[in-house]
Amino acid sequence: RYADFVQLIQFAQNAKPHAFDVRVLVLRRDYKAALISTCVKRFGECGQRIPLLANMLNVIHQQLQQIDEQFWIQINHTHMVQHSTEYAPIFSQFFNVKLEAMQQAIKETMAKYNTHKRNSGKNTHTMKKNQMNAAQLQAIQQSFYSAHIKHRWPYFEDPGKNYSVSPQNDTFLESKNTHTMKK
């Protein structure tokens, strides 16, 4: 079962006594890297997770098509983790939060993330690693990297319109009716 953020946005806009905006942050990640992280390094069940990811992408894409683009942005998860502090102005503008508060939140979150990564790295010798077989790797290739994907999920794949926001590309963010708070 998946969260219906279209319904959540509609609820928020009709909330009494004060309506409010809900902003959706879509974290885009390389499909193979996401599946390896999820089913090889952590939870297993690779055969079930490959079609599950495709189904989740269908649901998310359909919901994004139903809401105004001003309510969502997409960022590359891997780039954001590697360059987290560079995203503070983007998040500040999109979520309408003071830049200093966003910088502090990112600093604290990354400190916890780095501690978690260091601690989880110590236990890798005891973790049982699952492996993907050739059929699963082929299913990933066909499901997520074939030529028809840009038509299946254009918000995630269309090179003609870049829906991703980054410190180097804020065009999609700038197209929104967002207001930056003063420092």
C-alpha positions in Angstrom: 0.0 0.0 0.0 1.3 3.4 -0.9 0.8 6.9 0.6 -1.5 9.0 -1.5 0.1 12.4 -1.5 -2.5 13.8 -3.9 -5.1 13.2 -1.2 -2.8 14.6 1.5 -2.3 17.8 -0.5 -6.1 18.1 -1.1 -6.7 17.6 2.6 -4.1 20.2 3.6 -5.6 22.8 1.1 -9.0 22.3 2.6 -8.0 22.2 6.3 -10.0 24.3 8.7 -9.4 26.8 10.2 -6.2 27.3 8.2 -5.2 25.6 4.9 -1.5 24.8 4.4 0.7 23.6 1.6 2.3 20.2 1.5 5.6 20.0 -0.4 6.8 16.7 -1.8 10.5 15.9 -2.1 11.1 13.1 -4.6 14.5 11.4 -4.0 15.7 9.9 -7.3 18.3 7.2 -7.2 19.9 5.0 -9.8 17.5 2.0 -10.0 20.2 -0.7 -9.8 21.9 1.1 -6.9 18.6 1.4 -5.1 17.8 -2.3 -5.6 21.3 -3.4 -4.5 21.1 -1.2 -1.4 17.7 -2.6 -0.5 17.8 -6.3 -1.4 21.4 -7.2 -1.5 22.8 -5.2 1.4 19.8 -5.1 3.7 16.5 -6.9 3.2 16.9 -9.7 0.6 14.0 -10.8 -1.5 15.5 -9.4 -4.7 13.0 -11.2 -7.0 10.1 -9.5 -5.3 11.7 -6.1 -5.0 12.4 -5.6 -8.7 8.7 -5.5 -9.7 7.8 -3.7 -6.5 10.1 -0.8 -7.4 8.5 -0.6 -10.9 5.1 -0.6 -9.3 6.1 2.1 -6.8 7.5 4.3 -9.7 4.2 3.9 -11.5 2.2 5.1 -8.5 4.5 8.0 -7.7 4.6 9.1 -11.3 0.8 9.0 -11.6 0.4 11.0 -8.4 3.0 13.6 -9.6 1.0 14.0 -12.8 -2.1 14.9 -10.7 -0.6 17.7 -8.7 0.7 21.1 -9.6 4.5 21.2 -10.2 4.8 23.9 -7.6 4.3 21.3 -4.9 7.1 19.0 -5.7 10.8 18.8 -6.6 13.0 15.9 -7.5 16.6 15.6 -6.5 19.3 13.0 -7.0 19.7 11.1 -3.7 23.3 10.1 -4.2 24.4 13.6 -5.2 22.5 15.1 -2.3 24.1 12.8 0.2 27.6 13.6 -1.2 27.0 17.3 -1.4 24.3 17.8 1.3 25.3 21.3 2.4 25.0 22.6 -1.1 21.3 21.7 -1.0 20.5 24.0 1.9 19.5 27.0 -0.3 17.3 24.7 -2.4 15.5 23.2 0.6 15.2 26.6 2.2 13.5 28.1 -0.8 11.3 25.1 -1.6 10.1 24.5 2.0 10.1 28.2 2.9 12.4 27.7 5.9 15.1 30.1 7.0 18.5 29.2 5.4 20.3 29.1 8.8 17.7 26.7 10.2 18.0 24.5 7.1 21.8 24.5 7.3 21.7 23.5 10.9 19.2 20.7 10.2 21.4 19.3 7.4 24.5 19.5 9.6 22.8 17.5 12.4 21.2 15.0 10.0 24.5 14.3 8.2 26.3 13.9 11.6 23.8 11.2 12.5 24.0 9.7 9.0 27.8 9.5 9.1 27.7 7.9 12.6 25.2 5.3 11.4 27.3 4.6 8.3 30.4 4.1 10.5 28.6 1.8 12.9 26.9 -0.2 10.2 30.2 -0.7 8.4 31.6 -2.4 11.5 29.0 -5.2 11.2 29.5 -6.0 7.5 31.5 -9.1 8.2 28.6 -10.7 10.0 25.9 -9.6 7.5 24.8 -12.2 5.1 24.9 -10.7 1.7 22.3 -11.8 -0.9 23.3 -12.0 -4.5 21.4 -11.1 -7.6 21.3 -13.8 -10.3 21.6 -13.2 -14.0 17.8 -13.3 -14.5 17.4 -10.6 -11.9 20.1 -8.4 -13.4 18.4 -8.8 -16.8 15.0 -7.9 -15.3 16.5 -4.7 -13.9 18.0 -3.9 -17.3 14.7 -4.4 -19.1 12.5 -2.8 -16.4 14.5 0.3 -15.7 17.1 1.0 -18.5 15.5 0.0 -21.8 14.6 2.6 -24.4 10.9 2.8 -23.6 11.4 3.9 -20.0 11.6 7.6 -20.9 8.0 7.2 -22.1 6.9 5.2 -19.1 8.1 7.6 -16.5 8.9 10.9 -18.2 9.2 12.8 -14.9 12.1 10.5 -13.9 13.7 10.0 -17.3 12.8 12.7 -19.9 16.1 14.4 -20.9 14.1 17.0 -22.8 12.7 18.5 -19.6 14.9 18.1 -16.6 12.7 17.7 -13.5 15.6 17.2 -11.2 16.9 20.1 -9.0 20.5 20.4 -7.9 22.8 23.2 -6.9 24.0 23.3 -10.5 20.4 23.2 -12.0 17.7 25.0 -10.2 15.6 25.8 -13.3 12.7 23.5 -12.2 12.8 25.1 -8.8 12.8 28.6 -10.1 9.7 27.8 -12.2 7.7 27.4 -9.0 5.8 30.0 -7.0 8.1 29.8 -4.0 9.1 32.6 -1.8 12.5 32.7 -0.1 12.4 33.7 3.6 14.8 36.5 4.6 17.8 35.5 6.6 
